[in-house]
Amino acid sequence: MNLNLKSKLLFLSIVPLLFVIVLSFIILLELFNNNKNLEHTKYRILEAEAISKVIHYMQIERGLTAGFIASDNLNSKDDILLSAMENVDKSIDRAKFLFLHITKNSNRYIINILDSVKSNRKSIYLLNMPISEAKSYYTKNIADLLAFIKTIPTTMDDKENRTYIAAYNHLSASKEALGQIRAALNEVFTTNIFLDNLFFSFAGNLEIYNSNASGFELIAPKKLLIFHNHNFTNSVVEDTFEMMQTAIDNKNSGDFNISAQNWFDKSTKSINLLKETEDELFKNVNKLINEKLDLIFYEMTLLISFLALSAILVTILMVLIIKKILSSTNTLEREYGDSLLLLEQYKTAVDKSFIVTKTNAKGIITYVNDEFCKISGYSKEELLGKAHSIVRHPDTPKETFKSLWHTIKDLKQPWSGEIQNRNKNGTSYWVKAIINPIMDSTGKVVEYIGIRSNITEIKNASTIDFMTGYGNRTKLNSDINKLQNISLAIFNLDNFRQINDFYGHEFGNKIIISIADKIFSLIADDEHLRFYRLQGDEFVILSTAYSKYAFESIVKSVLTTVNERMEIDEEQILTSCSCGISFEDKEHLLSSANMALKIAKKSNTNFLVYNEDISLNNEYKNNLHWAKKLSDAIKKDNIITYYQPIVNNSNLVYEKYESLVRMRDG
């Protein structure tokens, strides 16, 4: 730029003023962006608050619906439930109005969820569903709404407000877990039966509640935390958790002495206390945003006035240059800071949601998160510097690890699959893992990162008998294929159908569980014996290291134990059992033992060892042969009837007639 001397002097004289003006302009731009971000944040907070009210009323409706279905009084009207349903509809209408007319959010996903909740509750009759399906309907939609709220912090630039929403996510998760506990125990106290599936749901939600309550206390602003601690510490909360403890203590007896209405009222009041904390949270954050907006307005007014008076002293060229430079720098710094902050949030989210480890290129552990320590039972100090073989389960095939290392080391590609591990106490657990190689700019692998999720419950559900908790047929078949030098005994209770018909299936189930526990207790300390329940009243013992004589001796002990008198619900029950034993090859082990069992029952023998002499294969073959012949004869009209009279010898009168059926064969 060619400036004459006068212009240069003028430039030098206005440098200090130019600096002030430029600085003021930058501050104004910052305030404008802050104002825009706060307006955006304010709208997002309003949306979160509206959705939280929908969730709250749906939680109440879910609990009332579960109790109403469990009461078996579906023909009567429940005014409280109808009122709760009306509250849900009103909260949905208010939320939709907010999205469409105030915040003008074009996110059709959340609008569609709200429309679906309102319309589907009209088109399907939830009260005719099983309790589990009705509760699942509410829980799924509540989870979708909570998931939407969890995305809100990622759209907000204001760190302090993000902290409030993050605290709300923990609080809402706690409230949702307590709401699911309310619905589950409402059913329990209505029926006075604490089924295993309800107990597992209750225990899981109690863990979720405790985890998120701790998370809320860690990140909640001090003022909000003081309000919550003061508000949530009273006799109603104590009564709620005492009733929960009573349900746990009396799970098996069903002697709760708690009315469903009392439980629902107390738990609802406790949940409402959490709702009051939510309301206080939104009140605080809205107040904070409004104060910031007011402050920005006053600051912007002063700066605009100053800039209006100073703008004539600065050339347009200098303003544009400085504005461009500083604006670009500011944008880059902000984006860099935002990127770091988002990256940290992503890392925190992954660490809290998954089991994470990192190793160096040689497979030595360099990082573990808390979830890995929790599931493995080892401390970080015990894990760092060790190989992953520290949690390797001996049952995992070596081929699995060969495939894993070939994929991530040689092919340098991610590997995914299911792996069985063993924790410090020796207990096995299953994870679904994704192992990623991390490479430098030259393509050399420098480390590996593994992200896993716990699938133990899913795996166990496919191999564990739901009623007794022991292995099922799937587990038995898997062990037969996997183990060597095996023999098998299958036990079947005699005349068990009579017990079921006389006492009922619930009583019969108690006998099944009692006998299963008896048999397992007898062999539990022997590592060479494994126990399973196949179906109904059939049980299996699988041996891996016993001779015929020794295994027969064990079977006799089991039969003696089963034949002992037992007391169920003050009834004296005497059971007996038959057993079939097989030492055949794996392919025929179970079928031959079952064949021996059938022959033992026919011959009224306690137990029988299978051999070829007692095989029913020829009988089965003959039955199939003649069944086919009869079927073909019927189809081809080869069944012939004959009729003849039966004569009284004394008076030669035809008193009766008989018909004979013959099959034309060949």
C-alpha positions as CSV (number, residue, x, y, z in Angstrom):
1,M,0.0,0.0,0.0
2,N,1.5,3.3,-1.1
3,L,1.0,6.0,1.6
4,N,2.4,9.5,1.5
5,L,4.1,11.0,4.6
6,K,0.9,12.7,5.8
7,S,-1.0,9.5,5.5
8,K,1.7,7.6,7.4
9,L,1.7,10.2,10.2
10,L,-2.0,10.0,10.3
11,F,-1.8,6.2,10.4
12,L,0.7,6.3,13.3
13,S,-1.4,8.8,15.2
14,I,-4.5,6.7,15.1
15,V,-2.8,3.3,15.8
16,P,-3.8,3.3,19.5
17,L,-7.3,4.3,18.6
18,L,-7.4,1.7,15.8
19,F,-6.3,-0.9,18.3
20,V,-9.1,0.0,20.7
21,I,-11.7,0.0,17.9
22,V,-10.5,-3.4,16.6
23,L,-10.5,-4.9,20.0
24,S,-14.0,-3.5,20.7
25,F,-15.2,-4.9,17.4
26,I,-13.8,-8.3,18.3
27,I,-15.5,-8.2,21.6
28,L,-18.7,-7.2,20.0
29,L,-18.5,-10.1,17.5
30,E,-17.8,-12.5,20.4
31,L,-20.8,-11.1,22.3
32,F,-23.0,-11.5,19.2
33,N,-21.9,-15.1,18.8
34,N,-22.4,-15.7,22.5
35,N,-25.9,-14.2,22.3
36,K,-26.7,-16.4,19.3
37,N,-25.4,-19.5,21.1
38,L,-27.3,-18.6,24.2
39,E,-30.5,-18.2,22.2
40,H,-29.9,-21.5,20.6
41,T,-29.1,-23.0,24.0
42,K,-32.3,-21.5,25.5
43,Y,-34.4,-23.2,22.8
44,R,-32.7,-26.5,23.4
45,I,-33.3,-26.2,27.2
46,L,-37.0,-25.5,26.5
47,E,-37.1,-28.6,24.3
48,A,-35.4,-30.7,26.9
49,E,-37.8,-29.4,29.6
50,A,-40.9,-30.1,27.5
51,I,-39.7,-33.7,26.7
52,S,-38.9,-34.3,30.3
53,K,-42.5,-33.6,31.2
54,V,-43.7,-36.0,28.6
55,I,-41.3,-38.6,30.0
56,H,-42.5,-38.0,33.6
57,Y,-46.2,-38.4,32.8
58,M,-45.4,-41.5,30.7
59,Q,-43.5,-43.0,33.7
60,I,-46.6,-42.5,35.8
61,E,-48.9,-44.0,33.2
62,R,-46.6,-47.0,32.8
63,G,-46.7,-47.8,36.6
64,L,-50.4,-47.4,36.8
65,T,-50.9,-49.5,33.7
66,A,-48.7,-52.3,35.1
67,G,-50.6,-52.3,38.4
68,F,-54.0,-52.2,36.6
69,I,-53.2,-55.2,34.4
70,A,-51.8,-57.1,37.3
71,S,-55.0,-56.5,39.3
72,D,-57.0,-58.6,36.8
73,N,-59.7,-55.9,37.1
74,L,-59.7,-54.9,33.4
75,N,-63.4,-54.4,33.1
76,S,-63.6,-51.5,35.6
77,K,-62.5,-47.9,35.0
78,D,-59.5,-46.5,36.7
79,D,-59.9,-42.7,37.0
80,I,-56.3,-42.2,38.1
81,L,-55.0,-44.1,35.0
82,L,-57.4,-42.1,32.7
83,S,-56.1,-38.9,34.3
84,A,-52.5,-40.0,33.8
85,M,-53.2,-40.8,30.1
86,E,-54.8,-37.4,29.7
87,N,-51.7,-35.7,31.2
88,V,-49.5,-37.6,28.7
89,D,-51.6,-36.4,25.8
90,K,-51.5,-32.7,27.0
91,S,-47.7,-32.8,27.6
92,I,-47.2,-34.2,24.1
93,D,-49.4,-31.4,22.6
94,R,-47.5,-28.8,24.5
95,A,-44.1,-30.2,23.4
96,K,-45.2,-30.4,19.7
97,F,-46.4,-26.8,19.8
98,L,-43.0,-25.7,21.3
99,F,-41.1,-27.5,18.6
100,L,-43.2,-26.3,15.7
101,H,-44.1,-22.7,16.7
102,I,-41.5,-21.5,19.3
103,T,-38.1,-23.1,18.8
104,K,-39.0,-24.0,15.1
105,N,-36.9,-27.1,15.3
106,S,-37.2,-29.0,12.0
107,N,-36.1,-32.3,13.7
108,R,-38.9,-34.6,12.4
109,Y,-37.5,-37.5,14.4
110,I,-38.7,-36.3,17.7
111,I,-42.0,-35.0,16.3
112,N,-42.6,-38.5,14.8
113,I,-41.9,-40.1,18.2
114,L,-44.4,-37.8,19.9
115,D,-47.0,-38.5,17.2
116,S,-46.4,-42.2,17.4
117,V,-46.7,-42.3,21.2
118,K,-50.0,-40.4,21.1
119,S,-51.6,-42.2,18.2
120,N,-50.4,-45.7,19.0
121,R,-51.8,-45.5,22.5
122,K,-55.2,-44.9,20.9
123,S,-54.9,-47.6,18.3
124,I,-53.6,-50.5,20.5
125,Y,-55.3,-51.5,23.7
126,L,-52.4,-51.7,26.1
127,L,-54.5,-53.0,28.9
128,N,-55.1,-56.3,27.0
129,M,-51.4,-56.9,26.6
130,P,-49.3,-59.0,29.0
131,I,-47.7,-56.7,31.7
132,S,-44.2,-57.2,30.2
133,E,-45.3,-56.1,26.7
134,A,-47.2,-53.1,28.1
135,K,-44.2,-52.0,30.2
136,S,-41.8,-52.6,27.3
137,Y,-44.0,-50.3,25.1
138,Y,-43.6,-47.4,27.5
139,T,-40.0,-48.1,28.3
140,K,-39.0,-48.1,24.6
141,N,-40.6,-44.8,23.9
142,I,-39.2,-43.3,27.1
143,A,-35.8,-44.5,26.1
144,D,-36.2,-42.9,22.6
145,L,-37.1,-39.6,24.2
146,L,-34.2,-39.8,26.7
147,A,-31.9,-40.5,23.8
148,F,-33.0,-37.3,22.1
149,I,-32.3,-35.3,25.2
150,K,-28.8,-36.8,25.5
151,T,-28.0,-35.4,22.0
152,I,-28.8,-31.9,23.1
153,P,-25.4,-31.1,24.8
154,T,-23.6,-31.8,21.5
155,T,-25.4,-28.9,19.9
156,M,-24.5,-26.4,22.7
157,D,-21.4,-24.3,22.8
158,D,-22.0,-23.0,26.4
159,K,-20.0,-25.3,28.7
160,E,-21.8,-24.4,31.9
161,N,-25.2,-25.1,30.4
162,R,-23.9,-28.4,29.0
163,T,-23.0,-29.3,32.5
164,Y,-26.6,-28.8,33.6
165,I,-28.0,-30.9,30.7
166,A,-25.4,-33.6,31.4
167,A,-26.5,-33.6,35.1
168,Y,-30.1,-33.8,33.9
169,N,-29.3,-36.9,31.8
170,H,-28.0,-38.6,34.9
171,L,-31.1,-37.4,36.9
172,S,-33.5,-38.5,34.2
173,A,-31.9,-41.9,33.9
174,S,-32.2,-42.3,37.7
175,K,-35.8,-41.3,37.6
176,E,-36.5,-43.7,34.7
177,A,-34.8,-46.6,36.5
178,L,-36.9,-45.8,39.6
179,G,-40.0,-45.6,37.4
180,Q,-39.3,-49.0,36.0
181,I,-38.8,-50.3,39.6
182,R,-42.1,-48.7,40.5
183,A,-43.9,-50.6,37.7
184,A,-42.2,-53.9,38.5
185,L,-42.9,-53.8,42.2
186,N,-46.4,-52.6,41.6
187,E,-47.0,-55.8,39.8
188,V,-45.2,-57.8,42.5
189,F,-47.2,-56.2,45.4
190,T,-50.4,-56.7,43.4
191,T,-49.9,-60.4,42.7
192,N,-47.6,-61.2,45.8
193,I,-45.3,-63.1,43.4
194,F,-41.8,-62.0,42.7
195,L,-41.0,-63.8,39.4
196,D,-37.4,-64.2,38.4
197,N,-37.7,-62.0,35.3
198,L,-39.2,-59.2,37.5
199,F,-36.4,-59.6,40.0
200,F,-33.7,-59.4,37.3
201,S,-35.4,-56.3,35.9
202,F,-35.6,-54.8,39.4
203,A,-32.0,-55.5,40.2
204,G,-30.7,-54.1,36.9
205,N,-32.7,-50.9,37.2
206,L,-31.6,-50.5,40.8
207,E,-28.0,-50.7,39.6
208,I,-28.8,-48.1,36.9
209,Y,-30.4,-45.9,39.5
210,N,-27.4,-46.0,41.8
211,S,-24.9,-45.5,39.0
212,N,-26.7,-42.4,37.6
213,A,-27.4,-41.0,41.1
214,S,-23.6,-41.1,41.7
215,G,-23.0,-39.6,38.3
216,F,-25.4,-36.8,39.1
217,E,-23.7,-36.0,42.4
218,L,-20.3,-35.8,40.6
219,I,-21.2,-33.3,37.9
220,A,-24.3,-31.4,39.3
221,P,-23.6,-27.7,40.1
222,K,-23.3,-27.2,43.9
223,K,-26.4,-25.1,44.3
224,L,-28.5,-27.7,42.5
225,L,-26.9,-30.5,44.5
226,I,-27.7,-28.8,47.8
227,F,-31.3,-28.4,46.7
228,H,-31.5,-32.1,45.7
229,N,-29.9,-33.5,48.8
230,H,-32.2,-31.4,51.0
231,N,-35.4,-32.2,49.0
232,F,-34.7,-35.9,48.5
233,T,-33.9,-36.7,52.1
234,N,-37.2,-37.4,53.9
235,S,-39.4,-40.2,55.3
236,V,-41.2,-40.8,52.0
237,V,-37.9,-41.7,50.2
238,E,-36.8,-43.8,53.2
239,D,-40.1,-45.7,53.1
240,T,-39.8,-46.3,49.4
241,F,-36.3,-47.8,49.7
242,E,-37.4,-49.8,52.8
243,M,-40.2,-51.3,50.7
244,M,-37.7,-52.2,48.0
245,Q,-35.5,-53.9,50.6
246,T,-38.6,-55.8,51.9
247,A,-39.3,-57.0,48.4
248,I,-35.7,-58.4,48.1
249,D,-35.7,-60.0,51.6
250,N,-39.1,-61.7,51.0
251,K,-38.6,-62.6,47.3
252,N,-39.0,-66.3,47.8
253,S,-41.7,-66.3,50.4
254,G,-43.9,-63.7,48.8
255,D,-44.7,-62.4,52.3
256,F,-44.5,-58.7,51.6
257,N,-47.3,-57.2,53.7
258,I,-47.2,-54.2,51.4
259,S,-50.2,-53.0,49.4
260,A,-49.7,-52.1,45.8
261,Q,-51.5,-48.8,46.3
262,N,-49.2,-47.8,49.2
263,W,-46.1,-48.7,47.2
264,F,-47.3,-46.8,44.2
265,D,-48.1,-43.7,46.2
266,K,-44.8,-43.7,48.1
267,S,-42.6,-44.4,45.1
268,T,-44.5,-41.9,43.0
269,K,-43.9,-39.2,45.7
270,S,-40.2,-40.1,45.6
271,I,-40.1,-39.9,41.8
272,N,-41.9,-36.5,42.1
273,L,-39.1,-35.4,44.4
274,L,-36.7,-36.2,41.5
275,K,-39.1,-34.3,39.2
276,E,-38.8,-31.3,41.6
277,T,-35.0,-31.5,41.2
278,E,-35.5,-31.5,37.4
279,D,-37.8,-28.5,37.7
280,E,-35.2,-26.7,39.9
281,L,-32.5,-27.6,37.3
282,F,-34.4,-26.1,34.4
283,K,-35.3,-23.1,36.6
284,N,-31.6,-22.5,37.4
285,V,-30.4,-22.9,33.9
286,N,-33.1,-20.7,32.4
287,K,-32.3,-18.0,35.0
288,L,-28.6,-18.4,34.2
289,I,-29.2,-18.0,30.4
290,N,-31.5,-15.0,30.9
291,E,-28.9,-13.3,33.1
292,K,-26.2,-13.9,30.5
293,L,-28.5,-12.6,27.7
294,D,-29.2,-9.4,29.7
295,L,-25.5,-8.9,30.4
296,I,-24.6,-9.4,26.7
297,F,-27.4,-6.9,25.7
298,Y,-26.0,-4.2,27.9
299,E,-22.4,-4.9,26.8
300,M,-23.4,-4.9,23.2
301,T,-25.3,-1.6,23.6
302,L,-22.2,0.1,25.1
303,L,-19.9,-1.3,22.5
304,I,-22.1,-0.4,19.5
305,S,-22.3,3.1,20.8
306,F,-18.6,3.3,21.1
307,L,-18.0,1.8,17.7
308,A,-20.5,4.2,16.1
309,L,-18.5,7.2,17.5
310,S,-15.1,5.6,16.6
311,A,-15.8,4.1,13.2
312,I,-15.2,7.4,11.3
313,L,-11.6,7.4,12.7
314,V,-10.5,4.1,11.1
315,T,-10.2,3.4,7.5
316,I,-12.4,0.7,6.0
317,L,-9.4,-1.1,4.7
318,M,-7.7,-1.5,8.0
319,V,-11.0,-2.6,9.7
320,L,-11.6,-5.3,7.1
321,I,-8.0,-6.6,7.3
322,I,-7.9,-6.7,11.0
323,K,-11.4,-8.1,11.2
324,K,-10.6,-10.9,8.8
325,I,-7.4,-11.8,10.5
326,L,-8.8,-11.8,14.0
327,S,-12.1,-13.4,13.0
328,S,-10.2,-16.2,11.3
329,T,-8.0,-16.8,14.3
330,N,-10.9,-16.6,16.7
331,T,-12.8,-19.1,14.6
332,L,-9.9,-21.5,14.4
333,E,-9.3,-21.3,18.1
334,R,-12.9,-21.8,18.9
335,E,-13.2,-24.8,16.6
336,Y,-10.0,-26.3,18.0
337,G,-11.3,-25.9,21.6
338,D,-14.7,-27.3,20.6
339,S,-13.0,-30.2,18.9
340,L,-11.0,-31.0,22.0
341,L,-14.0,-30.6,24.2
342,L,-16.1,-32.9,22.0
343,L,-13.3,-35.4,21.8
344,E,-13.1,-35.5,25.5
345,Q,-16.9,-36.0,25.8
346,Y,-16.7,-38.8,23.2
347,K,-13.9,-40.4,25.2
348,T,-15.9,-40.1,28.4
349,A,-19.0,-41.5,26.8
350,V,-17.1,-44.5,25.3
351,D,-15.3,-45.1,28.7
352,K,-18.6,-45.1,30.6
353,S,-20.5,-47.2,28.0
354,F,-18.0,-49.8,26.9
355,I,-15.1,-51.9,28.2
356,V,-11.9,-50.3,26.7
357,T,-8.3,-51.3,26.6
358,K,-5.2,-50.2,24.7
359,T,-2.0,-52.2,24.1
360,N,1.3,-51.5,22.4
361,A,2.3,-53.1,19.2
362,K,3.4,-56.2,21.1
363,G,0.1,-56.7,22.8
364,I,1.1,-55.4,26.3
365,I,-1.7,-53.5,28.0
366,T,-1.0,-49.7,28.3
367,Y,-4.5,-48.5,29.2
368,V,-7.6,-49.9,30.8
369,N,-10.8,-48.1,31.8
370,D,-12.9,-48.6,34.9
371,E,-15.3,-50.9,33.2
372,F,-12.6,-53.3,32.3
373,C,-11.3,-53.3,35.9
374,K,-14.9,-53.9,37.1
375,I,-15.6,-56.9,34.9
376,S,-12.2,-58.5,35.2
377,G,-11.8,-58.0,38.9
378,Y,-8.2,-56.7,38.5
379,S,-7.0,-53.3,39.5
380,K,-5.3,-51.0,36.9
381,E,-1.9,-51.7,38.6
382,E,-2.4,-55.4,38.1
383,L,-3.3,-55.0,34.5
384,L,-0.9,-52.4,33.1
385,G,2.2,-54.0,31.6
386,K,0.5,-57.4,31.3
387,A,-0.7,-59.3,28.2
388,H,-4.4,-59.9,27.6
389,S,-3.8,-63.6,28.4
390,I,-4.4,-62.6,32.0
391,V,-8.1,-62.8,31.4
392,R,-8.0,-65.6,28.7
393,H,-10.5,-68.4,29.3
394,P,-9.0,-71.9,28.7
395,D,-12.1,-72.9,26.7
396,T,-11.6,-70.3,24.1
397,P,-10.2,-72.1,20.9
398,K,-6.6,-71.1,19.9
399,E,-7.9,-70.6,16.4
400,T,-9.8,-67.6,17.6
401,F,-6.7,-65.8,18.7
402,K,-4.8,-66.9,15.5
403,S,-7.6,-65.3,13.4
404,L,-7.6,-62.2,15.6
405,W,-3.8,-61.5,15.3
406,H,-3.7,-62.3,11.6
407,T,-6.5,-59.8,11.0
408,I,-5.1,-56.9,13.1
409,K,-1.4,-57.5,12.7
410,D,-0.9,-58.9,9.2
411,L,-4.0,-57.5,7.4
412,K,-4.1,-54.4,9.6
413,Q,-7.8,-54.5,9.6
414,P,-10.4,-54.3,12.5
415,W,-11.4,-57.7,14.0
416,S,-14.8,-58.3,15.6
417,G,-16.2,-61.3,17.4
418,E,-17.4,-62.8,20.6
419,I,-14.8,-63.9,23.2
420,Q,-15.1,-65.8,26.5
421,N,-12.9,-64.4,29.3
422,R,-12.3,-65.3,32.9
423,N,-12.1,-62.7,35.7
424,K,-9.8,-62.7,38.7
425,N,-12.1,-65.0,40.8
426,G,-12.2,-67.6,38.0
427,T,-15.8,-66.7,36.9
428,S,-16.2,-66.6,33.1
429,Y,-17.9,-63.8,31.2
430,W,-18.6,-63.1,27.5
431,V,-17.8,-59.9,25.6
432,K,-18.5,-58.8,22.0
433,A,-15.2,-57.1,21.0
434,I,-13.9,-54.9,18.2
435,I,-10.1,-54.7,18.0
436,N,-8.7,-51.8,15.9
437,P,-5.0,-51.4,14.8
438,I,-3.8,-47.8,15.2
439,M,-1.2,-46.9,12.5
440,D,1.2,-44.0,12.1
441,S,1.7,-42.0,8.9
442,T,3.9,-44.7,7.4
443,G,1.2,-47.4,7.9
444,K,3.1,-49.1,10.8
445,V,1.0,-50.4,13.6
446,V,1.9,-48.5,16.8
447,E,-0.9,-49.7,19.2
448,Y,-4.2,-51.6,19.3
449,I,-7.5,-50.4,20.9
450,G,-10.2,-52.8,22.0
451,I,-13.8,-51.8,22.6
452,R,-16.1,-54.4,24.1
453,S,-19.6,-54.8,25.4
454,N,-20.7,-57.3,28.1
455,I,-22.9,-60.0,26.5
456,T,-22.7,-62.5,29.4
457,E,-26.5,-62.3,30.1
458,I,-27.3,-62.9,26.5
459,K,-25.0,-65.9,26.2
460,N,-26.3,-67.3,29.5
461,A,-29.9,-66.9,28.4
462,S,-29.3,-69.3,25.5
463,T,-27.6,-72.0,27.6
464,I,-29.2,-71.7,31.0
465,D,-32.5,-73.3,32.0
466,F,-34.8,-70.5,33.1
467,M,-36.6,-72.3,35.9
468,T,-33.7,-74.0,37.7
469,G,-30.7,-71.9,36.7
470,Y,-28.7,-75.0,35.5
471,G,-27.5,-75.8,32.0
472,N,-30.1,-76.6,29.3
473,R,-30.1,-78.9,26.3
474,T,-28.1,-76.3,24.3
475,K,-25.4,-76.3,26.9
476,L,-25.4,-80.1,27.1
477,N,-25.0,-80.5,23.3
478,S,-22.2,-77.9,23.3
479,D,-20.3,-79.7,26.2
480,I,-20.8,-83.1,24.5
481,N,-19.2,-81.8,21.4
482,K,-16.4,-80.1,23.3
483,L,-15.5,-82.7,26.0
484,Q,-13.7,-86.0,25.7
485,N,-14.0,-89.4,27.4
486,I,-17.6,-88.8,28.4
487,S,-20.5,-90.8,29.7
488,L,-24.1,-89.7,30.3
489,A,-27.0,-90.6,32.6
490,I,-30.5,-89.3,32.0
491,F,-33.0,-89.2,34.9
492,N,-36.8,-89.0,34.6
493,L,-39.3,-88.8,37.5
494,D,-41.8,-91.6,37.7
495,N,-45.5,-90.6,37.4
496,F,-44.7,-86.9,37.7
497,R,-47.8,-86.0,35.5
498,Q,-50.0,-87.3,38.4
499,I,-48.3,-84.8,40.8
500,N,-48.9,-82.0,38.3
501,D,-52.5,-82.9,37.7
502,F,-53.3,-83.3,41.4
503,Y,-51.3,-80.4,42.9
504,G,-51.0,-78.1,39.9
505,H,-48.1,-77.0,37.7
506,E,-46.8,-74.3,40.2
507,F,-46.4,-77.0,42.9
508,G,-44.8,-79.3,40.3
509,N,-42.3,-76.6,39.4
510,K,-41.3,-76.4,43.0
511,I,-40.6,-80.1,43.0
512,I,-38.6,-79.9,39.8
513,I,-36.4,-77.1,41.4
514,S,-36.0,-78.9,44.7
515,I,-34.9,-82.2,43.0
516,A,-32.6,-80.3,40.7
517,D,-30.9,-78.6,43.7
518,K,-30.6,-82.0,45.4
519,I,-28.9,-83.6,42.5
520,F,-26.6,-80.6,41.9
521,S,-25.6,-80.4,45.6
522,L,-24.6,-84.1,45.6
523,I,-22.2,-83.6,42.6
524,A,-21.3,-79.9,42.9
525,D,-17.8,-80.5,44.3
526,D,-16.8,-82.9,41.6
527,E,-15.1,-81.1,38.7
528,H,-15.6,-84.2,36.5
529,L,-19.4,-84.1,36.7
530,R,-21.8,-81.6,35.1
531,F,-25.5,-81.2,35.6
532,Y,-28.3,-80.1,33.3
533,R,-32.1,-80.0,33.1
534,L,-33.3,-81.1,29.7
535,Q,-37.1,-80.4,29.8
536,G,-40.0,-81.1,32.1
537,D,-38.9,-83.7,34.7
538,E,-35.8,-84.9,32.9
539,F,-32.2,-84.2,34.2
540,V,-28.8,-85.2,32.9
541,I,-25.4,-85.9,34.5
542,L,-22.4,-85.8,32.2
543,S,-19.2,-87.5,33.3
544,T,-15.7,-86.8,31.9
545,A,-13.4,-89.1,33.8
546,Y,-15.2,-92.1,35.5
547,S,-15.2,-95.8,34.8
548,K,-18.5,-97.6,34.2
549,Y,-18.5,-99.0,37.7
550,A,-17.7,-95.7,39.4
551,F,-20.3,-93.8,37.3
552,E,-23.0,-96.4,38.1
553,S,-22.2,-95.9,41.8
554,I,-22.8,-92.2,41.4
555,V,-26.1,-92.8,39.6
556,K,-27.2,-95.1,42.5
557,S,-26.4,-92.3,45.0
558,V,-28.4,-89.8,42.9
559,L,-31.4,-92.2,42.8
560,T,-31.3,-92.8,46.5
561,T,-31.2,-89.0,47.1
562,V,-34.2,-88.4,44.7
563,N,-36.2,-91.2,46.4
564,E,-36.0,-89.5,49.8
565,R,-39.2,-87.9,51.1
566,M,-39.4,-84.1,50.8
567,E,-41.6,-81.4,52.1
568,I,-43.1,-78.8,49.7
569,D,-45.5,-76.2,51.0
570,E,-46.2,-78.4,54.1
571,E,-47.0,-81.4,51.9
572,Q,-45.0,-84.6,52.3
573,I,-44.0,-85.8,48.8
574,L,-42.3,-89.1,48.0
575,T,-40.8,-89.3,44.5
576,S,-39.0,-92.0,42.6
577,C,-36.8,-91.8,39.5
578,S,-35.7,-94.0,36.6
579,C,-32.4,-93.6,34.8
580,G,-30.8,-94.6,31.5
581,I,-27.0,-94.7,31.3
582,S,-24.9,-94.6,28.1
583,F,-21.1,-95.0,27.4
584,E,-21.6,-94.8,23.6
585,D,-19.9,-92.4,21.2
586,K,-20.7,-88.7,21.2
587,E,-23.1,-89.0,18.2
588,H,-25.3,-91.6,19.9
589,L,-24.7,-90.8,23.6
590,L,-27.9,-88.9,24.4
591,S,-30.2,-91.0,22.2
592,S,-28.9,-94.3,23.5
593,A,-29.2,-93.1,27.1
594,N,-32.8,-92.0,26.4
595,M,-33.5,-95.5,24.9
596,A,-32.1,-97.1,28.0
597,L,-34.3,-94.9,30.1
598,K,-37.5,-95.9,28.2
599,I,-36.7,-99.6,28.6
600,A,-35.9,-99.1,32.3
601,K,-39.3,-97.5,32.7
602,K,-41.1,-100.3,30.8
603,S,-39.3,-102.9,32.9
604,N,-39.8,-101.0,36.2
605,T,-36.0,-101.0,36.7
606,N,-34.3,-98.1,38.6
607,F,-31.6,-97.8,36.0
608,L,-30.3,-99.5,32.9
609,V,-27.0,-99.2,31.0
610,Y,-27.5,-99.1,27.2
611,N,-26.1,-101.9,25.0
612,E,-26.9,-103.1,21.5
613,D,-29.0,-106.1,22.9
614,I,-31.6,-103.7,24.3
615,S,-31.7,-101.4,21.4
616,L,-35.2,-100.3,20.2
617,N,-33.9,-99.5,16.7
618,N,-35.4,-102.6,15.1
619,E,-38.7,-101.9,16.8
620,Y,-38.7,-98.3,15.6
621,K,-37.8,-99.5,12.1
622,N,-40.6,-102.0,12.1
623,N,-43.1,-99.4,13.3
624,L,-42.1,-97.0,10.6
625,H,-42.3,-99.8,8.0
626,W,-45.9,-100.7,8.8
627,A,-47.0,-97.1,9.3
628,K,-45.8,-96.4,5.7
629,K,-47.6,-99.6,4.4
630,L,-50.9,-98.6,6.1
631,S,-50.6,-95.0,4.8
632,D,-50.1,-96.3,1.2
633,A,-53.0,-98.7,1.5
634,I,-55.4,-96.0,2.6
635,K,-54.3,-93.7,-0.2
636,K,-54.7,-96.5,-2.8
637,D,-58.0,-97.8,-1.4
638,N,-56.5,-101.2,-0.5
639,I,-58.4,-101.5,2.8
640,I,-61.1,-104.2,2.5
641,T,-64.0,-104.8,4.9
642,Y,-65.8,-108.1,5.6
643,Y,-69.0,-108.7,7.5
644,Q,-70.4,-111.9,9.0
645,P,-73.2,-112.7,11.4
646,I,-72.8,-114.3,14.9
647,V,-75.4,-117.1,15.5
648,N,-76.9,-118.2,18.8
649,N,-76.1,-122.0,18.8
650,S,-79.2,-122.8,20.9
651,N,-81.9,-121.2,18.7
652,L,-79.8,-120.5,15.5
653,V,-80.9,-116.8,15.6
654,Y,-78.6,-114.1,14.1
655,E,-78.1,-112.0,17.3
656,K,-74.9,-110.0,16.4
657,Y,-72.7,-109.1,13.5
658,E,-69.0,-108.4,13.3
659,S,-66.9,-106.5,10.7
660,L,-63.3,-107.3,9.8
661,V,-60.8,-105.1,8.1
662,R,-58.0,-106.4,5.9
663,M,-55.2,-104.8,4.0
664,R,-54.5,-105.8,0.4
665,D,-50.7,-106.0,0.3
666,G,-48.9,-106.7,-3.0
